[in-house]
Amino acid sequence: MSTFRKLAINPLILLVDDEVSNRLVLISYLKRFRLSYVEAKNGLEALKIVQESFENHESKFDQVFIMMDSNMPIMNGEESSLKIREFLKERGLNDPIIICVTANEEVMKTFQNNFIYDEICIKPLKFDRFQLILEKYNLIDL
């Protein structure tokens, strides 16, 4: 079995999806790397988690990494991502890494014209692709 080393000092890894089964898949992937995470069922919950984590400028997190569904009730991924970016920017904090994980092909078509997400992955997200994303954004090193 390979040994994985975390590179980010202490990232806030946030899994945002209204479907429990989708979150469970991502959780099982993160557990393979022994990475801690927080779950949210919609974009509004995700925004509140980030706000509470950074409201006093004394957060224990040095980076925000989000796996965000695009189509959710209460607040969708696009609106949540914009508000999270704005919140962190206003406080002079690091820009979050936001990966959209979606089954919506329309999101893929419009991805080239927006700067909301760092990249987009189509569901179901396979483990190998997930691992490449973690490596790309320095959350793990094989």
Number of C-alpha atoms within 10 A of each C-alpha: 3 6 9 14 14 17 14 15 11 15 20 22 20 20 25 30 27 21 12 12 10 17 19 14 14 18 17 12 17 18 11 11 19 13 18 13 16 13 20 19 19 24 28 21 16 26 21 15 18 18 15 11 16 17 14 9 10 8 13 12 14 13 19 22 19 25 23 29 29 26 19 18 13 11 18 19 27 19 14 22 26 14 17 24 20 13 18 18 13 9 12 10 15 12 15 20 19 21 21 26 26 22 16 14 12 9 19 16 9 9 16 10 8 9 9 18 21 13 15 18 22 15 14 11 15 13 14 9 11 15 18 13 16 17 15 11 13 14 22 20 16 10
